[in-house]
Amino acid sequence: MTDTTRPILPQDFPIEVAENEGMPPGRDSIGFSPPFAPTRRVTGTLTLALSKTRAATDGLRSAKEKLMRHPEEPTKHMLARLIARMAVVAGIIASLAYPVLAQDGTGPMPKNAEAPRYGGGWNCALGYRVAGKECVAIDIPENAYATGRSYGTGWACRRGYEEAGGTSCAEIPVPDNAFLRPSGYDWQCDRGYQQVREACFPVVLPDNAYLTDDSSGSGWSCDRGFTASASDCVPIATPENGYLTNADYGDEWACERGFFEINGRCDPVALPANAFLDPASYGPGWSCERGFEAVDTACAAIDLPTNAHLDRSGNTWRCNRGFQLADGECVRER
């Protein structure tokens, strides 16, 4: 047998078509299945039914694509506008962040100009300033140098000179026995001299004194064992069993250990039994051992009651936990 292709002839047959077939579901149909629509009997050909079904399907697909594309288009437009605005803002910030360089212009490079290291345009050479499309020389006075700045006078005075009237550089007057400071804008008196207005005078050094670098004071200090009195250094009267403190302020001397100050002298500490020397600057100069308490000028043993203990100092006592003091005894709390 040979394979033959039989022609497909259109045939009439009944088609059950729903009333709302091919229509998109309504808003109220979300979340539940709609009831079956009533059907009607239609007599037609297979090709006609297929074409209607395909057209309805294409209509649903195109409607769905429109619905899906619709929310994306405004988002794309908003994103594009946002990017454009951010680019403008970034340009403004960049123009403000970078200082105005010495780029003088664009176009043909005039005389006394040079190309910048970075970017385009041209810059006037050192000692010149832009004027229109040309570079003109700056009038630099004597003892000055060109700064290369596009603002101000364009020049500054050399070390040891100061600006005078904005047109010249005058030499800084340095008096005798003085030297120019490292900054080059001021002067300072030599060691052993003190500034008085615009001059340097020698420091009058008294006996038992030495020079200091304090330019605001007298310029000298007394040796150890001496104290300043007016313009002299007088000896410090240190009592027996005392020593110099070397303090700039406060007491100039203090008593040795085992002695205490009274009426300008250092008397020995009367150390009672069961006591030790106390270096504190106040008090009798001694403290009682642990388990003893000071009574007048002696150290008496502590009579520790029941349910009590010595405190951290060791010179008094307190009741144990769960007990309280009552009439000199420790009784249980109620």
Summary of the structure (lengths in Angstrom):
residues: 334
radius of gyration: 53.1
end to end distance: 122.8
largest distance: 149.6
contacts: 673
relative contact order: 0.04
helix: 16%
strand: 34%
